[in-house]
Protein backbone atom coordinates (compact mmCIF):
# COMPACT_ATOMS: atom_id res chain seq x y z
CA UNK A 1 0.00 0.00 0.00
CA UNK A 2 1.38 3.38 -0.96
CA UNK A 3 2.54 5.60 1.92
CA UNK A 4 2.45 8.80 -0.09
CA UNK A 5 -1.00 10.34 -0.42
CA UNK A 6 -2.36 13.58 -1.73
CA UNK A 7 -3.42 15.86 1.11
CA UNK A 8 -7.07 16.50 1.73
CA UNK A 9 -8.00 19.94 0.26
CA UNK A 10 -9.12 21.20 3.68
CA UNK A 11 -5.83 20.17 5.28
CA UNK A 12 -3.69 21.63 2.51
CA UNK A 13 -5.65 24.90 2.67
CA UNK A 14 -5.04 25.20 6.39
CA UNK A 15 -1.35 24.45 5.98
CA UNK A 16 -1.12 27.18 3.34
CA UNK A 17 -3.15 29.56 5.51
CA UNK A 18 -0.63 29.13 8.30
CA UNK A 19 1.97 30.93 6.20
CA UNK A 20 -0.24 33.96 5.62
CA UNK A 21 -2.64 34.17 8.56
CA UNK A 22 -1.01 34.06 11.98
CA UNK A 23 -3.41 36.16 14.06
CA UNK A 24 -6.11 38.86 13.69
CA UNK A 25 -3.41 41.35 12.74
CA UNK A 26 -2.58 39.24 9.66
CA UNK A 27 -6.24 39.17 8.63
CA UNK A 28 -6.56 42.93 9.03
CA UNK A 29 -3.36 43.50 7.06
CA UNK A 30 -4.55 41.51 4.06
CA UNK A 31 -8.05 42.99 4.04
CA UNK A 32 -6.75 46.56 4.30
CA UNK A 33 -4.35 45.87 1.42
CA UNK A 34 -7.33 44.74 -0.68
CA UNK A 35 -9.25 47.90 0.26
CA UNK A 36 -6.32 50.08 -0.78
CA UNK A 37 -6.06 48.22 -4.09
CA UNK A 38 -9.78 48.89 -4.64
CA UNK A 39 -8.96 52.64 -4.62
CA UNK A 40 -10.89 53.32 -1.42
CA UNK A 41 -10.37 56.64 0.32
CA UNK A 42 -12.34 55.62 3.44
CA UNK A 43 -11.24 52.48 5.31
CA UNK A 44 -12.49 51.39 8.73
CA UNK A 45 -11.26 48.46 10.84
CA UNK A 46 -13.62 47.27 13.58
CA UNK A 47 -12.84 44.58 16.16
CA UNK A 48 -14.77 42.63 18.74
CA UNK A 49 -12.87 40.46 21.19
CA UNK A 50 -9.53 41.59 19.78
CA UNK A 51 -10.54 40.47 16.28
CA UNK A 52 -10.76 36.85 17.40
CA UNK A 53 -14.55 36.92 17.75
CA UNK A 54 -15.17 39.38 14.93
CA UNK A 55 -13.10 41.55 12.59
CA UNK A 56 -14.70 43.83 10.00
CA UNK A 57 -13.06 45.95 7.30
CA UNK A 58 -15.29 48.43 5.50
CA UNK A 59 -14.24 50.47 2.47
CA UNK A 60 -15.77 52.68 -0.20
CA UNK A 61 -13.71 51.31 -3.08
CA UNK A 62 -14.90 50.10 -6.46
CA UNK A 63 -16.21 46.81 -5.02
CA UNK A 64 -16.33 43.27 -6.43
CA UNK A 65 -18.56 42.13 -9.29
CA UNK A 66 -21.19 39.50 -8.52
CA UNK A 67 -19.56 37.09 -10.98
CA UNK A 68 -16.16 37.50 -9.27
CA UNK A 69 -17.26 36.89 -5.67
CA UNK A 70 -17.05 33.05 -5.79
CA UNK A 71 -13.66 33.23 -7.50
CA UNK A 72 -12.31 35.74 -4.97
CA UNK A 73 -11.98 33.05 -2.29
CA UNK A 74 -10.25 30.49 -4.52
CA UNK A 75 -6.56 29.83 -3.91
CA UNK A 76 -4.22 31.76 -6.23
CA UNK A 77 -7.15 33.66 -7.74
CA UNK A 78 -6.39 37.36 -8.25
CA UNK A 79 -7.19 40.22 -10.60
CA UNK A 80 -3.83 41.90 -10.04
CA UNK A 81 -1.44 39.79 -12.11
CA UNK A 82 -1.89 37.36 -14.98
CA UNK A 83 1.51 36.81 -16.65
CA UNK A 84 4.87 35.75 -15.11
CA UNK A 85 6.38 39.10 -16.06
CA UNK A 86 3.72 40.86 -13.99
CA UNK A 87 5.67 39.86 -10.87
CA UNK A 88 8.26 42.45 -11.90
CA UNK A 89 5.76 45.24 -12.55
CA UNK A 90 3.72 45.12 -9.33
CA UNK A 91 1.85 48.31 -8.47
CA UNK A 92 -0.67 46.84 -6.01
CA UNK A 93 -0.42 45.93 -2.33
CA UNK A 94 -1.69 42.39 -2.95
CA UNK A 95 -0.87 40.06 -5.81
CA UNK A 96 -0.42 36.50 -4.56
CA UNK A 97 -4.10 35.46 -4.56
CA UNK A 98 -3.78 33.74 -1.19
CA UNK A 99 -5.28 36.09 1.39
CA UNK A 100 -9.04 35.57 1.11
CA UNK A 101 -8.67 31.83 0.53
CA UNK A 102 -6.44 31.54 3.61
CA UNK A 103 -8.85 33.55 5.77
CA UNK A 104 -11.81 31.47 4.57
CA UNK A 105 -9.95 28.26 5.53
CA UNK A 106 -9.65 29.24 9.22
CA UNK A 107 -12.79 31.29 9.96
CA UNK A 108 -16.29 32.23 8.87
CA UNK A 109 -15.81 34.81 6.08
CA UNK A 110 -18.59 37.02 4.76
CA UNK A 111 -18.00 39.37 1.81
CA UNK A 112 -20.69 41.91 0.90
CA UNK A 113 -19.95 44.17 -2.03
CA UNK A 114 -21.44 46.60 -4.53
CA UNK A 115 -19.45 46.95 -7.74
CA UNK A 116 -19.39 50.61 -8.74
CA UNK A 117 -22.77 51.26 -7.14
CA UNK A 118 -24.58 48.29 -8.70
CA UNK A 119 -26.87 45.99 -6.71
CA UNK A 120 -24.88 44.43 -3.84
CA UNK A 121 -24.33 40.71 -3.29
CA UNK A 122 -23.05 38.67 -0.37
CA UNK A 123 -20.89 35.54 -0.26
CA UNK A 124 -20.32 33.46 2.89
CA UNK A 125 -17.60 30.82 3.38
CA UNK A 126 -17.32 28.92 6.66
CA UNK A 127 -13.97 27.14 7.05
CA UNK A 128 -13.83 26.45 3.29
CA UNK A 129 -17.53 25.52 3.02
CA UNK A 130 -18.93 27.86 0.36
CA UNK A 131 -22.57 28.97 0.57
CA UNK A 132 -24.66 30.32 -2.34
CA UNK A 133 -24.66 34.01 -3.18
CA UNK A 134 -27.41 36.08 -1.60
CA UNK A 135 -28.58 39.60 -2.52
CA UNK A 136 -27.84 42.51 -0.19
CA UNK A 137 -24.93 44.49 1.13
CA UNK A 138 -23.56 48.04 1.18
CA UNK A 139 -24.65 50.72 -1.28
CA UNK A 140 -21.03 51.28 -2.22
CA UNK A 141 -17.74 49.49 -1.69
CA UNK A 142 -17.13 46.31 0.29
CA UNK A 143 -17.65 44.98 3.79
CA UNK A 144 -15.60 41.95 4.80
CA UNK A 145 -16.49 40.26 8.09
CA UNK A 146 -14.31 37.55 9.68
CA UNK A 147 -15.79 35.64 12.63
CA UNK A 148 -14.53 32.97 15.03
CA UNK A 149 -10.94 32.95 13.86
CA UNK A 150 -9.20 29.58 14.36
CA UNK A 151 -12.30 28.18 16.06
CA UNK A 152 -11.64 24.78 14.44
CA UNK A 153 -7.87 24.91 14.97
CA UNK A 154 -7.57 24.87 18.76
CA UNK A 155 -3.77 24.66 18.80
CA UNK A 156 -3.40 27.82 16.71
CA UNK A 157 -6.00 29.67 18.77
CA UNK A 158 -4.24 28.78 22.02
CA UNK A 159 -1.18 30.73 20.91
CA UNK A 160 -3.09 33.98 20.48
CA UNK A 161 -2.66 36.71 23.07
CA UNK A 162 -5.34 38.31 25.19
CA UNK A 163 -8.01 40.16 23.17
CA UNK A 164 -6.67 43.56 24.28
CA UNK A 165 -3.16 42.64 23.10
CA UNK A 166 -4.43 41.33 19.76
CA UNK A 167 -6.45 44.52 19.30
CA UNK A 168 -3.35 46.57 20.03
CA UNK A 169 -1.43 44.69 17.34
CA UNK A 170 -4.22 45.39 14.86
CA UNK A 171 -4.20 49.08 15.75
CA UNK A 172 -0.44 49.24 15.26
CA UNK A 173 -0.77 47.57 11.87
CA UNK A 174 -3.45 50.02 10.74
CA UNK A 175 -1.32 53.00 11.82
CA UNK A 176 1.65 51.52 9.99
CA UNK A 177 -0.43 51.18 6.80
CA UNK A 178 -1.82 54.69 7.20
CA UNK A 179 1.69 56.18 7.26
CA UNK A 180 2.12 55.62 3.53
CA UNK A 181 -1.38 56.69 2.43
CA UNK A 182 -2.20 60.22 3.62
CA UNK A 183 -4.94 60.49 0.98
CA UNK A 184 -7.01 57.80 2.77
CA UNK A 185 -9.16 58.34 5.86
CA UNK A 186 -8.48 55.48 8.31
CA UNK A 187 -10.61 54.64 11.34
CA UNK A 188 -9.94 52.06 14.05
CA UNK A 189 -12.88 50.88 16.17
CA UNK A 190 -12.47 48.55 19.15
CA UNK A 191 -15.52 47.04 20.85
CA UNK A 192 -17.74 49.80 19.49
CA UNK A 193 -15.51 52.74 20.45
CA UNK A 194 -13.32 54.74 18.04
CA UNK A 195 -9.71 54.34 19.18
CA UNK A 196 -7.97 56.07 16.28
CA UNK A 197 -9.26 58.43 13.60
CA UNK A 198 -6.88 59.64 10.89
CA UNK A 199 -8.53 62.06 8.45
CA UNK A 200 -7.19 62.63 4.95
CA UNK A 201 -4.06 64.75 4.77
CA UNK A 202 -2.62 66.73 1.91
CA UNK A 203 1.02 65.93 2.73
CA UNK A 204 2.97 62.90 3.84
CA UNK A 205 4.63 64.95 6.59
CA UNK A 206 1.25 65.79 8.14
CA UNK A 207 0.14 62.14 8.15
CA UNK A 208 3.39 60.92 9.70
CA UNK A 209 3.27 63.59 12.39
CA UNK A 210 -0.40 62.81 13.10
CA UNK A 211 0.64 59.26 13.92
CA UNK A 212 3.86 60.07 15.77
CA UNK A 213 2.03 62.52 18.03
CA UNK A 214 -0.90 60.23 18.83
CA UNK A 215 0.78 59.04 22.00
CA UNK A 216 3.86 61.27 22.16
CA UNK A 217 4.60 64.84 23.17
CA UNK A 218 6.60 65.54 20.01
CA UNK A 219 6.39 68.95 18.42
CA UNK A 220 6.25 69.27 14.64
CA UNK A 221 9.19 71.67 14.94
CA UNK A 222 11.29 68.71 16.12
CA UNK A 223 11.04 67.06 12.68
CA UNK A 224 11.88 67.96 9.09
CA UNK A 225 10.80 66.65 5.69
CA UNK A 226 13.41 65.77 3.07
CA UNK A 227 12.92 64.53 -0.47
CA UNK A 228 14.97 63.76 -3.56
CA UNK A 229 14.21 62.52 -7.07
CA UNK A 230 16.67 60.10 -8.67
CA UNK A 231 16.70 58.28 -12.00
CA UNK A 232 14.84 55.11 -10.97
CA UNK A 233 13.59 56.01 -7.51
CA UNK A 234 12.55 58.82 -5.22
CA UNK A 235 13.21 59.41 -1.54
CA UNK A 236 10.86 60.97 0.98
CA UNK A 237 11.89 61.18 4.61
CA UNK A 238 10.33 62.51 7.81
CA UNK A 239 13.06 62.57 10.43
CA UNK A 240 13.87 64.14 13.77
CA UNK A 241 16.28 66.98 14.37
CA UNK A 242 19.40 66.10 16.39
CA UNK A 243 17.84 67.09 19.71
CA UNK A 244 15.31 64.23 19.53
CA UNK A 245 16.73 60.72 19.64
CA UNK A 246 16.66 57.41 21.48
CA UNK A 247 18.99 54.53 22.34
CA UNK A 248 18.09 52.02 19.60
CA UNK A 249 17.18 51.79 15.90
CA UNK A 250 13.61 50.63 16.47
CA UNK A 251 12.07 54.01 15.57
CA UNK A 252 13.57 54.00 12.09
CA UNK A 253 10.84 52.72 9.75
CA UNK A 254 11.34 51.89 6.08
CA UNK A 255 8.71 51.76 3.34
CA UNK A 256 9.39 50.54 -0.19
CA UNK A 257 6.65 51.27 -2.71
CA UNK A 258 4.27 52.01 0.19
CA UNK A 259 4.97 48.71 2.00
CA UNK A 260 6.57 48.63 5.44
CA UNK A 261 9.58 46.30 5.14
CA UNK A 262 12.44 44.98 7.26
CA UNK A 263 15.52 46.20 5.41
CA UNK A 264 18.57 46.67 7.60
CA UNK A 265 20.76 48.28 4.97
CA UNK A 266 18.30 51.16 4.51
CA UNK A 267 18.00 51.61 8.27
CA UNK A 268 21.80 51.72 8.26
CA UNK A 269 21.78 54.40 5.57
CA UNK A 270 19.70 56.67 7.82
CA UNK A 271 22.07 56.11 10.74
CA UNK A 272 25.12 56.79 8.56
CA UNK A 273 23.45 59.98 7.33
CA UNK A 274 23.33 61.41 10.84
CA UNK A 275 26.94 60.38 11.53
CA UNK A 276 28.59 62.65 14.09
CA UNK A 277 25.47 64.82 14.43
CA UNK A 278 24.11 62.43 17.08
CA UNK A 279 26.06 61.23 20.13
CA UNK A 280 27.29 57.66 20.19
CA UNK A 281 24.57 55.10 20.83
CA UNK A 282 21.80 57.53 19.83
CA UNK A 283 19.42 57.01 16.90
CA UNK A 284 16.78 59.24 15.32
CA UNK A 285 13.05 58.92 14.85
CA UNK A 286 12.76 58.48 11.08
CA UNK A 287 10.21 57.25 8.56
CA UNK A 288 11.81 56.60 5.17
CA UNK A 289 9.74 56.15 2.01
CA UNK A 290 11.38 54.76 -1.13
CA UNK A 291 9.37 54.73 -4.37
CA UNK A 292 11.39 52.47 -6.65
CA UNK A 293 10.97 51.24 -10.20
CA UNK A 294 8.83 48.06 -9.84
CA UNK A 295 11.14 46.27 -12.27
CA UNK A 296 13.95 46.62 -9.72
CA UNK A 297 11.91 45.39 -6.76
CA UNK A 298 10.99 41.83 -5.72
CA UNK A 299 8.42 41.37 -2.93
CA UNK A 300 7.71 37.76 -3.82
CA UNK A 301 10.02 36.32 -1.15
CA UNK A 302 7.80 36.39 1.95
CA UNK A 303 4.09 35.50 2.28
CA UNK A 304 3.43 38.66 4.30
CA UNK A 305 5.58 40.79 1.96
CA UNK A 306 7.69 41.97 4.90
CA UNK A 307 10.94 41.51 3.00
CA UNK A 308 12.13 42.93 -0.28
CA UNK A 309 15.00 42.54 -2.71
CA UNK A 310 16.22 45.72 -4.37
CA UNK A 311 18.47 45.51 -7.39
CA UNK A 312 19.60 49.10 -6.83
CA UNK A 313 19.96 48.92 -3.05
CA UNK A 314 23.54 50.24 -3.03
CA UNK A 315 22.51 53.33 -4.99
CA UNK A 316 19.51 53.98 -2.74
CA UNK A 317 21.67 53.51 0.35
CA UNK A 318 24.15 56.10 -0.92
CA UNK A 319 21.50 58.66 -1.86
CA UNK A 320 19.68 58.38 1.49
CA UNK A 321 22.95 58.84 3.36
CA UNK A 322 23.93 61.83 1.23
CA UNK A 323 20.52 63.50 1.52
CA UNK A 324 20.49 63.34 5.32
CA UNK A 325 24.15 64.24 5.74
CA UNK A 326 23.84 67.34 3.56
CA UNK A 327 20.49 68.56 4.91
CA UNK A 328 20.61 68.31 8.69
CA UNK A 329 22.12 71.11 10.81
CA UNK A 330 25.43 70.10 12.40
CA UNK A 331 25.43 70.85 16.12
CA UNK A 332 27.61 70.01 19.10
CA UNK A 333 26.24 69.67 22.68
CA UNK A 334 27.34 72.24 25.22
CA UNK A 335 26.46 73.28 28.78
CA UNK A 336 23.70 75.84 29.41
CA UNK A 337 22.84 77.85 32.49
CA UNK A 338 20.75 76.16 35.15
CA UNK A 339 17.88 78.64 34.88
CA UNK A 340 17.68 77.97 31.13
CA UNK A 341 17.13 74.25 31.76
CA UNK A 342 14.02 74.63 33.90
CA UNK A 343 11.41 73.62 31.36
CA UNK A 344 13.43 71.58 28.89
CA UNK A 345 12.29 68.11 27.90
CA UNK A 346 14.90 65.31 28.21
CA UNK A 347 17.16 65.24 25.16
CA UNK A 348 17.39 61.42 25.17
CA UNK A 349 14.14 59.56 25.75
CA UNK A 350 14.85 56.17 27.30
CA UNK A 351 11.19 55.11 27.34
CA UNK A 352 8.61 56.17 24.80
CA UNK A 353 5.21 55.04 23.69
CA UNK A 354 6.19 54.26 20.08
CA UNK A 355 7.01 50.57 20.43
CA UNK A 356 9.69 48.65 18.54
CA UNK A 357 7.74 47.32 15.57
CA UNK A 358 4.59 49.35 16.00
CA UNK A 359 2.95 52.65 16.84
CA UNK A 360 1.02 52.25 20.09
CA UNK A 361 0.44 53.46 23.63
CA UNK A 362 2.97 52.44 26.27
CA UNK A 363 1.72 50.88 29.49
CA UNK A 364 4.18 52.96 31.51
CA UNK A 365 2.56 56.13 30.22
CA UNK A 366 -0.89 54.76 31.10
CA UNK A 367 0.23 53.86 34.63
CA UNK A 368 1.73 57.31 35.13
CA UNK A 369 -1.50 58.96 34.00
CA UNK A 370 -3.54 56.71 36.30
CA UNK A 371 -1.35 57.54 39.30
CA UNK A 372 -1.57 61.24 38.53
CA UNK A 373 -5.38 61.06 38.21
CA UNK A 374 -5.55 59.21 41.52
CA UNK A 375 -3.49 61.85 43.28
CA UNK A 376 -5.62 64.56 41.67
CA UNK A 377 -8.85 62.91 42.84
CA UNK A 378 -7.50 62.61 46.40
CA UNK A 379 -6.66 66.29 46.57
CA UNK A 380 -9.62 67.74 44.69
CA UNK A 381 -11.49 68.63 47.87
CA UNK A 382 -8.66 70.85 49.19
CA UNK A 383 -9.56 74.53 48.82
CA UNK A 384 -6.77 76.84 47.61
CA UNK A 385 -5.81 79.44 50.18
CA UNK A 386 -4.94 82.09 47.58
CA UNK A 387 -8.08 83.51 45.87
CA UNK A 388 -5.95 84.40 42.83
CA UNK A 389 -4.63 80.85 42.45
CA UNK A 390 -6.43 80.17 39.15
CA UNK A 391 -5.02 83.24 37.37
CA UNK A 392 -1.53 82.53 38.69
CA UNK A 393 -1.73 78.89 37.62
CA UNK A 394 -2.81 79.89 34.11
CA UNK A 395 0.06 82.36 33.87
CA UNK A 396 2.59 79.78 35.11
CA UNK A 397 1.25 77.10 32.75
CA UNK A 398 1.41 79.51 29.82
CA UNK A 399 5.06 80.31 30.56
CA UNK A 400 5.90 76.64 30.97
CA UNK A 401 4.26 75.69 27.66
CA UNK A 402 5.99 78.50 25.80
CA UNK A 403 9.33 77.30 27.15
CA UNK A 404 8.58 73.69 26.22
CA UNK A 405 7.69 74.62 22.68
CA UNK A 406 11.19 75.98 22.05
CA UNK A 407 13.31 73.47 20.09
CA UNK A 408 15.49 71.55 22.53
CA UNK A 409 18.49 71.54 20.24
CA UNK A 410 18.70 75.35 20.26
CA UNK A 411 19.12 75.30 24.00
CA UNK A 412 21.58 72.43 24.23
CA UNK A 413 23.74 72.74 21.14
CA UNK A 414 25.97 75.13 19.26
CA UNK A 415 26.76 74.98 15.59
CA UNK A 416 29.92 73.12 14.71
CA UNK A 417 31.64 76.08 13.07
CA UNK A 418 31.23 78.06 16.34
CA UNK A 419 32.61 75.35 18.63
CA UNK A 420 36.33 75.74 17.98
CA UNK A 421 37.98 79.16 18.02
CA UNK A 422 40.43 78.98 15.11
CA UNK A 423 41.90 82.43 15.76
CA UNK A 424 42.69 81.63 19.37
CA UNK A 425 46.46 80.96 19.73
CA UNK A 426 46.45 80.33 23.48
CA UNK A 427 48.07 77.07 24.56
CA UNK A 428 46.07 74.75 26.76
CA UNK A 429 46.88 74.10 30.42
CA UNK A 430 46.42 70.43 31.41
CA UNK A 431 44.84 70.09 34.87
CA UNK A 432 44.53 66.33 35.22
CA UNK A 433 42.37 63.25 34.79
CA UNK A 434 38.85 63.07 36.28
CA UNK A 435 37.21 59.74 37.16
CA UNK A 436 39.74 57.99 34.86
CA UNK A 437 37.45 59.02 32.06
CA UNK A 438 37.92 62.73 31.32
CA UNK A 439 41.03 64.74 30.55
CA UNK A 440 40.57 68.24 32.01
CA UNK A 441 42.28 71.38 30.73
CA UNK A 442 41.80 75.09 30.27
CA UNK A 443 42.37 77.06 27.08
CA UNK A 444 41.85 80.80 27.06
CA UNK A 445 38.64 81.56 28.97
CA UNK A 446 37.18 78.06 28.55
CA UNK A 447 37.32 74.82 30.49
CA UNK A 448 37.41 71.61 28.41
CA UNK A 449 36.44 68.07 29.39
CA UNK A 450 37.65 65.44 26.90
CA UNK A 451 36.50 61.81 26.84
CA UNK A 452 39.83 59.97 26.73
CA UNK A 453 38.58 56.83 24.96
CA UNK A 454 36.61 58.58 22.24
CA UNK A 455 39.40 61.13 21.68
CA UNK A 456 42.07 58.44 21.35
CA UNK A 457 39.79 56.43 19.08
CA UNK A 458 39.47 59.42 16.76
CA UNK A 459 43.24 59.94 16.71
CA UNK A 460 43.77 56.27 15.81
CA UNK A 461 41.05 56.61 13.21
CA UNK A 462 43.03 59.35 11.48
CA UNK A 463 46.37 57.54 11.80
CA UNK A 464 44.94 54.33 10.39
CA UNK A 465 44.10 56.14 7.17
CA UNK A 466 47.83 56.47 6.53
CA UNK A 467 48.75 52.95 7.65
CA UNK A 468 50.75 50.83 5.17
CA UNK A 469 51.47 47.82 7.39
CA UNK A 470 49.50 45.01 5.77
CA UNK A 471 49.48 41.40 6.97
CA UNK A 472 48.72 38.55 4.55
CA UNK A 473 46.54 35.81 6.02
CA UNK A 474 48.02 32.32 5.96
CA UNK A 475 44.52 30.87 5.59
CA UNK A 476 42.11 33.11 3.65
CA UNK A 477 38.76 33.73 5.31
CA UNK A 478 35.92 32.63 2.99
CA UNK A 479 32.42 34.09 3.29
CA UNK A 480 29.17 34.33 1.32
CA UNK A 481 27.27 37.57 0.60
CA UNK A 482 23.83 38.55 -0.65
CA UNK A 483 23.30 39.47 -4.28
CA UNK A 484 23.40 43.24 -3.78
CA UNK A 485 26.62 43.06 -1.74
CA UNK A 486 28.14 40.73 -4.35
CA UNK A 487 27.37 43.26 -7.09
CA UNK A 488 28.76 46.06 -4.94
CA UNK A 489 32.03 44.22 -4.24
CA UNK A 490 32.49 43.35 -7.91
CA UNK A 491 32.60 47.04 -8.71
CA UNK A 492 34.03 48.50 -5.50
CA UNK A 493 36.44 45.99 -3.93
CA UNK A 494 39.20 48.54 -4.60
CA UNK A 495 37.81 50.65 -1.72
CA UNK A 496 38.98 48.02 0.75
CA UNK A 497 42.30 47.45 -1.03
CA UNK A 498 43.49 51.01 -0.41
CA UNK A 499 43.04 50.40 3.33
CA UNK A 500 45.08 47.20 3.40
CA UNK A 501 42.15 44.78 3.03
CA UNK A 502 42.39 42.45 0.05
CA UNK A 503 39.31 40.64 -1.23
CA UNK A 504 39.08 38.00 -3.96
CA UNK A 505 35.99 36.55 -5.59
CA UNK A 506 35.91 32.74 -5.45
CA UNK A 507 32.56 32.13 -7.13
CA UNK A 508 28.97 33.29 -7.33
CA UNK A 509 28.43 35.32 -4.13
CA UNK A 510 31.51 33.68 -2.59
CA UNK A 511 34.46 35.86 -1.51
CA UNK A 512 37.58 35.50 0.57
CA UNK A 513 39.57 37.87 2.75
CA UNK A 514 43.30 37.48 2.01
CA UNK A 515 45.01 40.35 3.85
CA UNK A 516 44.24 42.90 6.57
CA UNK A 517 45.96 45.84 8.30
CA UNK A 518 48.18 44.76 11.18
CA UNK A 519 46.03 46.78 13.59
CA UNK A 520 43.01 44.63 12.66
CA UNK A 521 44.74 41.40 13.68
CA UNK A 522 42.40 39.00 15.53
CA UNK A 523 39.39 40.95 14.26
CA UNK A 524 38.90 39.08 10.98
CA UNK A 525 35.40 37.91 11.95
CA UNK A 526 34.23 41.44 12.73
CA UNK A 527 35.72 42.73 9.50
CA UNK A 528 33.97 40.03 7.49
CA UNK A 529 30.67 40.75 9.23
CA UNK A 530 31.05 44.41 8.29
CA UNK A 531 31.96 43.65 4.67
CA UNK A 532 28.97 41.31 4.30
CA UNK A 533 26.55 44.14 5.13
CA UNK A 534 28.29 47.26 3.84
CA UNK A 535 27.02 48.90 0.66
CA UNK A 536 27.52 52.61 0.17
CA UNK A 537 29.96 55.33 -0.72
CA UNK A 538 33.69 55.23 -0.06
CA UNK A 539 33.24 57.66 2.84
CA UNK A 540 30.65 55.39 4.45
CA UNK A 541 32.85 52.31 4.06
CA UNK A 542 35.84 54.16 5.52
CA UNK A 543 33.87 55.48 8.49
CA UNK A 544 32.43 52.08 9.38
CA UNK A 545 35.70 50.25 8.80
CA UNK A 546 37.94 52.45 10.87
CA UNK A 547 35.47 52.96 13.68
CA UNK A 548 35.54 49.17 14.03
CA UNK A 549 39.33 48.89 13.98
CA UNK A 550 40.18 52.04 15.97
CA UNK A 551 37.83 51.24 18.83
CA UNK A 552 39.80 48.12 19.71
CA UNK A 553 43.14 49.88 20.23
CA UNK A 554 41.98 53.05 21.97
CA UNK A 555 42.52 53.93 25.63
CA UNK A 556 39.55 52.66 27.59
CA UNK A 557 37.37 54.39 30.14
CA UNK A 558 38.91 53.55 33.54
CA UNK A 559 42.51 53.44 32.26
CA UNK A 560 45.06 55.67 34.00
CA UNK A 561 46.63 58.18 31.62
CA UNK A 562 49.96 59.78 32.57
CA UNK A 563 50.56 63.49 32.05
CA UNK A 564 52.83 63.10 29.02
CA UNK A 565 50.34 60.86 27.19
CA UNK A 566 47.43 63.09 28.17
CA UNK A 567 49.13 66.25 26.90
CA UNK A 568 50.13 64.56 23.65
CA UNK A 569 46.55 63.38 23.17
CA UNK A 570 45.09 66.82 23.92
CA UNK A 571 47.55 68.42 21.50
CA UNK A 572 46.12 66.24 18.73
CA UNK A 573 42.54 66.81 19.86
CA UNK A 574 42.87 70.57 19.54
CA UNK A 575 44.24 70.13 16.03
CA UNK A 576 41.14 68.22 14.90
CA UNK A 577 38.58 69.86 12.67
CA UNK A 578 35.66 68.05 14.38
CA UNK A 579 35.79 66.71 17.97
CA UNK A 580 33.85 63.59 16.98
CA UNK A 581 34.77 59.91 17.36
CA UNK A 582 34.39 57.44 14.45
CA UNK A 583 31.05 56.30 15.89
CA UNK A 584 29.73 59.86 15.62
CA UNK A 585 29.91 60.71 19.34
CA UNK A 586 31.03 64.20 20.34
CA UNK A 587 33.75 63.76 22.98
CA UNK A 588 34.51 67.36 24.03
CA UNK A 589 32.51 69.57 26.39
CA UNK A 590 33.36 73.25 26.61
CA UNK A 591 32.31 75.47 29.52
CA UNK A 592 33.15 79.16 29.46
CA UNK A 593 34.43 81.00 32.49
CA UNK A 594 31.33 83.20 32.34
CA UNK A 595 29.05 80.16 32.52
CA UNK A 596 30.98 78.74 35.47
CA UNK A 597 30.67 82.03 37.32
CA UNK A 598 26.94 82.14 36.68
CA UNK A 599 26.52 78.57 37.91
CA UNK A 600 27.83 79.53 41.38
CA UNK A 601 26.10 82.89 41.42
CA UNK A 602 29.24 84.99 41.04
CA UNK A 603 28.69 88.28 39.24
CA UNK A 604 32.23 89.66 39.50
Secondary structure, 3 states (H helix, E strand, C coil): CCCCCCCCHHHHHHHHHHHHCCCHHHHHHHHHHHHHHCCCCEEEEEEEHHHCCEEEEEECCCCCCHHHHHHHCCCCCCCCCCCHHHHHCCCCCCCCCCHHHHHHHCCEEEEEEEHHHCCCEEEEEECCEECCCEECCCCCEEEEEEECCCCCCHHHHHCCCCHHHHHHHHHHHHHHHHHCCCCCEEEEEECCEEEEEECCCCCHHHHHHHHHCCCCCCCHHHEEEEEEECCCEEEEEEEECCCCEECCHHHEEEEECCEEECCHHHHHHHHHHHHHHCCCCCECCEEEEEEECHHHEECCCCCCCCCCEECCHHHHHHHHHHHHHHHCCCEEECCCCHHHHCCCCCCECCCCCCCCCCCCCCHHHHHHHHHHHHHHHHHCCCCCCCCCHHHHHHHHHHHHHHHHCCCHHHHHEEEHHHCCCCCCCCCEEEEEEECCCEEEEEECCEEEEEEHHHHHHHHHHHHHCCCCCEEEEEEEEEEECCHHHHHHHHHHCHHHHCCCCEEEEEECCEEEEEEEEHHHCCCHHHHHHHHHHCCCCHHHHHHHHHHHHHHHHCCCCCCCCCHHHHHHHHHHHCCCCCCECCCCCECEEEEEHHHHHHHCCCCC
